[in-house]
Amino acid sequence: MLDDSIAILDELIAFPTVSADSNLGMVAHLAQRLSDAGARIELSHDDGGTKANLFASLGPEADGGVVLSGHTDVVPVGGQPWTGDPFAMAARDGRLYGRGTCDMKGFIAAAVALLPQLDGDRLRRPLHFAFTYDEEVGCLGARQLVEHLRARGLRPAAAIIGEPTGMRVVEGHKGCHEYTTLFTGREGHGSVPERGVNAVEMAVRYVHRLLALRDELIASAPEGSRFAPPWTTVNVGRMAGGTAHNVIAGEAAVDWEMRPVRAEDARHVRDALEAYCAQVLLPAMRAVAPEARIETRVIGEVAGLEPADDNLARRLVSELTGQDGAELVPFSTEAGLFQSLGTHCVVCGPGEIAQAHKPDEFVEIAQLARCCRMLEGLAVNLT
């Protein structure tokens, strides 16, 4: 199975599925392999029709079963000092190099390489393959896929999200919510500030409130939290606005994010900022400029994976890998979206997150082999 995984990974790396571009070629390739193995194929496209999720199933048409989940998109390579073609896999020194080898086409390749060992008629429980688009820019494909499954009333019992964890079992991670807040005021001459509405000043006041909320979150960290740091974090990544020293700024923008340890923290921050804008900032702005406005755009809201005492997926993967215990990680995945279905989830896959998104990204062949052994054990478990 390992040799097949390496050969399939070589094929997948050749598809340059950067998030800004289409993934349809890779999806068609995977769909053909899965269809040839007898899987039932479902495709769901984005609004533009240039990207698609692939959901395929083997075994009985029933609720429950296990999902093997991976995203097809990769981050850009522009400006990175690669020593070779990032979309032509290279093997050397026990490693496989190429964009996506680690994050996360290695896992997808191993999942597809399992197909010759699977007989859908002999599976006691369904085995699903969920390969999504646009994970790297907000888990857009997985959000669509999960809503599709919810509408169908299909709830898999367990999901293995094959992000690179060094094949360690991960049972939890924070969410990642990213926003851009836009301020529109009224321009004017800097010598008469009372005649305009300075959007930059309003953005500063907004950030001040956001940082006050950050302090509240630090003070209210959940007792016994295993996350590092244990509280919901807030970060202001960028501020921009204005045109010149002597011009009242008519527009401004703030890019910010939060990484919640629990869903109620995210709701508290959003509600508090909405109230601050509605009750404080906008009345002050519109007293001078009725056309003034504040708009917050959601760039991405990726749900966290909340650790659970009862987790079928954790038990299953721990048995398959021979590991005791499970970890938490700081990076986010699609797992929280599947968890929202009521599916038990873990994150476990080949490669180290430290190699992801970097030039000369690689996965160790030994780790890919461990992934193959885990999936071979899963096939036996389902039969």
C-alpha positions in Angstrom: 0.0 0.0 0.0 2.9 2.4 0.7 4.2 2.2 -2.9 0.7 2.9 -4.2 0.4 5.9 -1.8 3.6 7.4 -3.1 2.6 6.9 -6.7 -0.8 8.5 -6.1 0.8 11.4 -4.2 3.1 12.0 -7.1 -0.1 12.3 -9.3 -1.8 14.7 -6.8 1.1 17.0 -6.4 1.1 17.6 -10.2 -2.3 19.3 -9.8 -1.5 22.9 -8.8 -4.5 23.3 -6.6 -3.6 26.7 -5.0 -6.8 28.1 -3.3 -7.0 30.9 -5.8 -7.3 28.4 -8.7 -9.6 25.5 -9.6 -9.4 22.1 -8.1 -11.6 20.4 -10.6 -8.8 18.5 -12.3 -7.7 16.8 -9.1 -11.3 16.2 -8.0 -12.1 14.5 -11.3 -9.0 12.3 -11.0 -9.9 11.3 -7.5 -13.6 10.7 -8.4 -12.5 8.3 -11.2 -10.4 6.3 -8.9 -13.1 6.1 -6.3 -15.8 5.3 -8.9 -13.7 2.5 -10.4 -13.5 1.0 -6.8 -17.3 1.0 -6.6 -17.8 4.1 -4.5 -20.9 6.2 -4.8 -19.9 9.7 -5.9 -21.3 13.1 -5.0 -19.9 16.4 -6.1 -20.9 19.8 -4.8 -19.6 22.9 -6.6 -18.9 26.5 -5.4 -21.1 29.3 -6.8 -18.6 30.0 -9.6 -18.5 26.3 -10.7 -14.7 26.3 -10.6 -14.3 24.3 -7.5 -15.9 21.2 -6.0 -16.1 19.0 -2.9 -16.0 15.3 -3.5 -17.9 13.0 -1.1 -17.7 9.3 -1.9 -19.1 6.3 0.0 -18.5 2.6 0.2 -20.5 0.0 2.1 -24.1 0.1 3.2 -26.2 3.2 2.6 -26.8 4.0 6.2 -26.2 6.4 8.9 -22.9 6.2 10.9 -19.7 4.9 9.6 -16.3 6.7 9.3 -15.2 9.7 7.3 -11.6 10.1 5.9 -11.4 13.8 5.4 -8.8 16.0 3.6 -8.7 19.3 1.7 -7.5 19.4 -1.9 -6.3 23.0 -1.9 -2.7 24.2 -1.1 -1.2 27.5 -0.2 0.7 29.6 -2.9 4.4 29.1 -3.7 5.1 32.6 -5.1 8.1 34.3 -3.7 9.3 31.1 -1.9 12.8 29.8 -2.6 12.1 26.3 -3.7 15.0 24.2 -4.8 12.9 22.4 -7.4 9.5 22.5 -9.1 7.0 22.6 -6.2 4.4 20.8 -8.4 6.7 17.9 -9.4 7.2 15.5 -6.4 10.8 14.6 -5.6 12.0 11.8 -3.4 15.3 12.1 -1.5 16.7 11.2 1.9 13.6 9.4 3.0 11.4 12.4 2.2 8.8 13.3 -0.4 9.1 17.0 -1.4 6.4 19.1 -3.1 3.6 21.6 -2.3 1.0 19.7 -0.5 3.0 16.5 0.4 2.5 17.4 4.0 -0.6 19.6 4.0 -2.4 17.5 3.1 -2.3 15.4 -0.1 -0.2 12.7 1.7 -3.2 11.7 3.7 -5.5 11.8 0.7 -3.1 9.6 -1.3 -3.0 7.1 1.5 -6.8 7.1 1.8 -7.2 6.4 -2.0 -4.4 3.8 -1.9 -6.6 1.9 0.6 -9.3 1.3 -2.1 -7.9 -2.1 -3.4 -8.3 -3.5 0.1 -11.9 -2.5 0.4 -14.9 -4.5 -0.8 -18.0 -2.4 -0.4 -20.2 -5.5 -0.2 -18.3 -6.7 2.8 -18.2 -3.5 4.8 -20.4 -3.7 7.9 -20.4 0.1 8.2 -20.0 2.9 5.6 -16.7 4.4 4.8 -16.8 7.9 3.4 -14.2 10.0 1.7 -14.6 13.8 2.0 -12.2 15.8 -0.1 -12.9 19.6 0.1 -12.0 22.9 -1.5 -10.7 26.1 0.0 -9.7 25.0 3.5 -6.8 27.3 3.4 -9.0 30.4 3.0 -11.7 29.7 5.6 -12.9 26.1 5.2 -15.4 27.2 2.6 -15.8 23.9 1.0 -16.2 21.9 4.2 -18.8 24.4 5.4 -20.8 23.7 2.2 -20.3 20.0 2.5 -21.4 19.8 6.1 -24.6 21.7 5.3 -25.2 19.3 2.5 -24.8 16.3 4.8 -27.0 18.0 7.4 -29.8 18.5 4.8 -29.6 14.9 3.8 -29.8 13.8 7.4 -26.5 11.9 7.1 -24.4 11.8 10.3 -21.2 9.8 10.2 -20.3 8.4 13.5 -16.6 9.3 13.4 -14.3 11.4 11.2 -10.5 11.3 10.9 -9.2 14.6 9.6 -5.8 13.8 8.1 -4.0 17.1 8.8 -0.3 16.8 9.6 0.1 15.8 13.3 3.1 13.5 13.0 0.5 10.7 13.3 -0.2 11.8 16.8 -3.8 11.7 17.9 -5.3 15.2 18.3 -8.7 15.7 20.0 -9.0 19.5 20.2 -8.0 22.8 18.7 -9.2 26.4 18.9 -11.4 28.0 16.3 -10.2 30.7 14.0 -12.5 33.6 13.2 -11.2 36.3 10.8 -12.9 39.7 10.1 -12.3 42.9 8.3 -14.2 45.9 9.8 -14.7 48.9 7.4 -15.4 52.5 8.5 -16.8 55.1 6.2 -16.9 58.7 7.6 -16.7 62.0 5.8 -13.6 63.6 4.4 -12.7 67.3 5.0 -9.9 69.7 5.7 -7.9 68.8 8.8 -8.2 72.4 10.1 -11.9 71.9 10.7 -12.3 68.4 12.1 -15.8 69.1 13.5 -17.1 69.3 9.9 -16.0 65.7 9.1 -16.1 62.3 10.5 -12.6 60.8 10.9 -12.8 57.1 10.0 -9.3 56.4 11.3 -10.3 57.8 14.7 -13.4 55.6 14.8 -11.2 52.6 13.9 -8.9 53.4 16.8 -11.8 53.6 19.2 -13.1 50.2 17.8 -9.7 48.6 18.3 -9.5 50.0 21.9 -12.8 48.3 22.6 -11.6 45.1 21.0 -8.5 45.1 23.2 -10.6 45.7 26.3 -12.5 42.6 25.3 -9.3 40.7 24.9 -8.4 41.5 28.5 -11.8 40.2 29.6 -11.2 37.0 27.8 -7.8 36.5 29.4 -9.4 37.1 32.9 -12.1 34.5 32.1 -10.0 31.7 30.8 -11.9 28.4 31.4 -10.6 26.6 34.5 -8.4 23.7 33.6 -8.1 24.6 30.0 -5.5 22.6 28.2 -5.0 25.1 25.4 -1.9 27.2 25.3 -2.6 30.0 26.0 -5.7 28.8 27.9 -7.9 31.7 26.9 -9.5 33.0 23.6 -7.0 35.1 21.9 -7.6 38.3 19.9 -5.2 39.8 17.4 -5.3 43.0 15.4 -3.4 42.2 12.2 -3.6 45.4 10.1 -5.0 48.9 10.2 -5.2 51.2 7.2 -6.9 54.5 6.3 -6.6 58.1 5.4 -4.8 59.8 2.5 -2.7 62.7 3.9 -1.6 64.6 7.0 -4.1 67.4 6.5 -7.2 65.5 5.3 -9.9 64.1 7.6 -9.8 60.3 6.9 -12.9 59.3 5.1 -12.2 55.5 5.1 -10.4 53.0 7.3 -10.2 49.3 7.7 -9.2 46.9 10.5 -8.2 43.3 9.9 -8.5 41.2 13.1 -9.0 37.7 14.3 -9.9 35.7 17.4 -9.2 32.1 18.2 -12.0 30.9 20.6 -11.6 28.2 23.1 -15.4 28.0 23.4 -18.2 29.1 21.2 -19.7 31.5 23.8 -16.5 33.6 23.8 -16.9 34.2 20.1 -20.5 35.2 20.5 -19.6 37.6 23.4 -17.0 39.4 21.3 -19.3 39.8 18.3 -22.3 40.9 20.3 -20.2 43.4 22.4 -18.7 45.0 19.3 -22.0 45.2 17.5 -23.5 46.9 20.6 -20.6 49.3 20.8 -20.9 50.3 17.2 -24.7 50.7 17.4 -24.8 52.6 20.7 -21.6 54.6 20.7 -19.7 54.9 17.4 -22.5 55.2 14.8 -24.6 57.8 16.7 -21.5 60.0 17.0 -20.6 59.5 13.3 -24.1 60.1 12.0 -24.7 63.2 14.1 -22.3 64.8 11.6 -22.6 62.6 8.6 -25.9 60.6 8.2 -24.2 58.5 5.5 -21.5 57.2 7.8 -21.4 53.5 8.3 -19.5 50.6 9.8 -19.4 47.2 8.2 -17.8 44.0 9.4 -17.1 41.4 6.8 -16.6 37.7 7.8 -13.5 36.4 6.1 -13.8 33.0 7.7 -15.3 31.5 10.8 -13.7 28.1 11.4 -15.2 26.2 14.4 -12.9 24.8 17.0 -12.7 21.1 17.8 -13.9 20.8 21.4 -12.4 17.9 23.4 -15.0 15.5 24.6 -14.9 12.8 27.3 -16.8 10.4 25.0 -15.1 10.4 21.6 -15.5 7.3 19.4 -13.0 8.6 16.9 -10.3 9.1 19.5 -10.8 5.6 20.8 -10.7 4.1 17.3 -7.6 5.9 16.2 -5.8 5.4 19.5 -6.4 1.6 19.1 -5.3 1.7 15.4 -2.1 3.6 16.2 -1.3 2.1 19.6 -1.2 5.5 21.3 -2.3 6.4 24.8 -3.8 9.9 25.3 -4.5 12.7 22.8 -3.2 16.2 22.3 -4.5 19.7 21.6 -2.9 21.8 18.8 -2.9 25.6 18.1 -3.8 25.4 14.4 -7.3 25.0 13.1 -8.8 22.3 10.8 -12.2 21.3 9.4 -12.8 19.0 12.3 -15.1 21.4 14.2 -17.4 21.6 11.3 -17.9 17.8 11.2 -18.3 17.9 15.0 -21.2 20.3 14.5 -23.1 17.4 12.9 -22.7 15.3 16.0 -19.8 13.4 14.5 -17.0 12.3 16.8 -13.7 13.7 15.4 -10.0 13.4 15.7 -7.1 14.9 13.7 -4.4 12.5 12.7 -2.2 12.5 9.6 1.3 12.2 8.2 3.7 15.1 8.2 4.5 17.8 10.7 2.7 21.1 10.7 6.1 22.8 11.0 6.7 21.8 7.3 3.4 23.1 6.0 3.3 26.3 3.9 7.1 26.5 3.6 9.4 26.2 0.6 10.6 22.6 0.1 7.6 21.2 2.0 8.0 17.5 2.6 6.5 14.4 4.3 8.7 11.7 5.6 8.1 8.3 3.9 8.1 6.7 7.3 5.2 8.8 8.4 3.3 8.0 5.3 3.9 4.3 6.0 2.5 4.7 9.5 -0.6 6.3 8.0 -1.0 3.4 5.6 -0.8 1.0 8.5 -3.5 2.9 10.4 -5.8 2.9 7.5 -5.2 -0.8 6.8 -6.3 -1.4 10.4 -9.4 0.7 9.8 -10.3 -1.4 6.8 -10.1 -4.6 9.0 -12.2 -2.9 11.7 -15.0 -2.0 9.2 -15.2 -5.5 7.6 
